Amino acid sequence: MKSLLFFLTFISSFIANAAVLNLGCVTEIPTTSMIAETYNGVVDFQLIHHNGVKFMPIYNGVVTPNDLGTLSDRASLLADLGDYLQFKMPSEACQVNGVLFNCFGSSPKEMIGGHIVRLWAAYSSQYDEESFAGVFSYITTNLAIEVDGQSIYLPMKYSQSECYKDFSKNKNLKKLIR
């Protein structure tokens, strides 16, 4: 009986966590912000490029000279989508643990900048980097979208201090980025 009670408590806390995502990651001087807030069972994802599409992140990883053409094509395609993107996904498609989240599913297709676009995944990760200057903690967010049938990832790396749980309660941050 005790095991069953523990199991039910564990499952109910997981389900409660899965239903609410309220995270905002904002660089110190706003460059690109990612906001994920749950309203009435729907997670609203917003990606804001404060300085326009010429300064939006389009790739995360090692780049070789052979990649330059592909990156240029991707940059042009993403520039068509504009400096503000918003997608919605049912909250039951998400799992949440603090600043970490995994959302897999499919948002409705929509026309943005002349392209058919949909969000099919959103997730974050957390890690530490150690250097001679010390240990630095980071959170990465990633929105995986499909644009005209092509999968594209929208990554962003934030210092851990730039991501805020309960973002919607922080009125100063909301004013800063909106």
C-alpha positions as CSV (number, residue, x, y, z in Angstrom):
1,M,0.0,0.0,0.0
2,K,2.8,2.4,0.9
3,S,4.5,1.7,-2.5
4,L,1.2,2.4,-4.3
5,L,0.8,5.7,-2.5
6,F,4.3,6.7,-3.4
7,F,3.8,5.7,-7.0
8,L,0.6,7.7,-7.3
9,T,2.1,10.7,-5.6
10,F,5.1,10.5,-8.0
11,I,2.9,10.2,-11.1
12,S,0.5,13.0,-10.0
13,S,3.5,15.4,-9.3
14,F,4.9,14.6,-12.8
15,I,1.5,15.2,-14.4
16,A,1.2,18.5,-12.6
17,N,4.7,19.5,-13.7
18,A,3.9,18.5,-17.3
19,A,1.0,20.8,-17.5
20,V,2.8,24.1,-16.6
21,L,5.7,25.7,-18.4
22,N,6.6,29.2,-17.4
23,L,10.1,30.1,-18.5
24,G,11.7,33.1,-20.0
25,C,15.3,33.3,-21.1
26,V,16.5,36.8,-21.9
27,T,20.1,37.9,-22.6
28,E,21.4,40.7,-20.3
29,I,21.2,43.2,-23.2
30,P,18.2,41.7,-25.1
31,T,19.4,40.0,-28.3
32,T,17.3,36.9,-28.7
33,S,14.7,35.9,-26.1
34,M,12.8,32.7,-25.7
35,I,9.6,32.6,-23.7
36,A,7.5,29.6,-22.9
37,E,4.3,30.2,-21.0
38,T,1.3,27.9,-20.3
39,Y,-2.2,29.3,-20.7
40,N,-5.3,27.2,-20.4
41,G,-3.6,23.9,-21.3
42,V,-1.6,25.4,-24.2
43,V,2.1,26.3,-24.2
44,D,2.8,29.5,-26.0
45,F,6.4,29.7,-27.3
46,Q,7.8,33.0,-28.4
47,L,11.2,33.7,-30.0
48,I,12.1,37.4,-30.2
49,H,15.1,38.7,-32.1
50,H,15.4,42.1,-30.6
51,N,18.0,43.5,-33.0
52,G,16.3,42.1,-36.1
53,V,16.9,39.0,-38.3
54,K,20.5,40.0,-39.2
55,F,21.5,39.1,-35.6
56,M,19.4,36.0,-35.0
57,P,21.1,32.7,-34.1
58,I,20.8,30.1,-36.9
59,Y,23.1,27.4,-35.9
60,N,24.8,25.8,-32.9
61,G,27.9,23.7,-33.4
62,V,31.0,23.3,-35.6
63,V,30.9,25.0,-39.0
64,T,33.1,24.1,-41.9
65,P,33.7,26.0,-45.1
66,N,31.4,23.5,-46.9
67,D,28.5,24.6,-44.6
68,L,28.6,28.2,-45.6
69,G,26.2,27.8,-48.5
70,T,23.7,25.9,-46.4
71,L,23.9,28.4,-43.6
72,S,23.4,31.3,-46.0
73,D,20.3,29.5,-47.4
74,R,19.0,28.9,-43.9
75,A,19.6,32.5,-42.9
76,S,17.6,33.8,-45.9
77,L,14.7,31.4,-45.2
78,L,14.6,32.3,-41.5
79,A,14.8,36.0,-42.3
80,D,11.6,35.6,-44.3
81,L,9.9,34.5,-41.0
82,G,10.7,37.8,-39.3
83,D,12.1,38.8,-35.9
84,Y,9.1,37.5,-33.9
85,L,7.9,33.9,-34.0
86,Q,5.1,32.5,-31.9
87,F,3.9,28.9,-31.8
88,K,1.4,27.0,-29.6
89,M,1.5,23.4,-28.5
90,P,-0.8,21.4,-26.1
91,S,0.7,21.3,-22.6
92,E,0.2,17.5,-22.5
93,A,2.8,17.2,-25.2
94,C,5.4,18.6,-22.7
95,Q,7.4,17.3,-19.8
96,V,8.8,19.9,-17.4
97,N,11.5,19.8,-14.7
98,G,12.5,23.3,-13.5
99,V,14.1,25.0,-16.5
100,L,14.3,21.8,-18.4
101,F,11.5,20.9,-20.8
102,N,10.7,18.5,-23.7
103,C,7.8,19.2,-25.9
104,F,7.1,16.9,-28.8
105,G,4.1,17.0,-31.0
106,S,2.8,19.2,-33.7
107,S,1.5,22.7,-33.7
108,P,-1.0,23.7,-36.5
109,K,0.6,24.7,-39.7
110,E,0.5,28.4,-40.4
111,M,1.6,30.7,-43.1
112,I,4.5,33.0,-42.1
113,G,6.3,35.2,-44.5
114,G,5.0,33.2,-47.4
115,H,6.2,29.9,-46.0
116,I,4.2,27.0,-44.4
117,V,5.6,26.7,-40.9
118,R,4.9,24.5,-37.9
119,L,6.6,23.7,-34.6
120,W,7.2,20.0,-34.0
121,A,9.5,20.1,-30.9
122,A,10.8,22.4,-28.3
123,Y,13.4,21.5,-25.6
124,S,16.1,22.8,-23.3
125,S,19.2,21.4,-21.8
126,Q,21.5,22.5,-19.0
127,Y,25.2,22.0,-18.7
128,D,28.4,23.4,-17.1
129,E,31.6,24.5,-18.9
130,E,34.9,24.6,-17.1
131,S,37.7,26.9,-18.1
132,F,40.7,28.6,-16.5
133,A,38.3,31.4,-15.5
134,G,36.0,29.0,-13.6
135,V,32.9,27.0,-14.1
136,F,30.0,28.6,-16.0
137,S,26.5,27.2,-16.2
138,Y,24.4,27.4,-19.3
139,I,20.9,26.6,-20.5
140,T,20.2,26.0,-24.2
141,T,16.8,26.2,-25.7
142,N,15.8,24.9,-29.1
143,L,12.7,25.2,-31.2
144,A,12.5,22.6,-34.0
145,I,10.3,23.9,-36.8
146,E,9.4,22.7,-40.2
147,V,9.5,25.3,-43.0
148,D,8.1,24.2,-46.3
149,G,8.8,20.6,-45.4
150,Q,12.4,21.3,-44.2
151,S,13.4,20.8,-40.6
152,I,15.3,23.7,-39.1
153,Y,16.4,24.2,-35.5
154,L,16.4,27.5,-33.7
155,P,19.0,27.2,-31.0
156,M,20.0,29.7,-28.3
157,K,22.5,29.5,-25.5
158,Y,21.9,31.5,-22.3
159,S,23.8,31.9,-19.1
160,Q,21.9,30.1,-16.3
161,S,21.3,33.5,-14.7
162,E,19.5,34.7,-17.8
163,C,16.7,32.1,-17.6
164,Y,13.8,32.7,-15.2
165,K,11.2,30.2,-13.9
166,D,7.9,31.8,-13.2
167,F,8.7,34.4,-15.9
168,S,5.2,35.7,-16.2
169,K,5.4,36.9,-12.6
170,N,8.4,39.1,-13.3
171,K,6.9,42.3,-14.6
172,N,10.2,44.1,-15.1
173,L,11.5,41.4,-17.4
174,K,8.2,41.3,-19.4
175,K,8.4,45.1,-19.9
176,L,12.0,44.8,-21.0
177,I,11.4,42.4,-23.9
178,R,7.9,43.2,-25.1
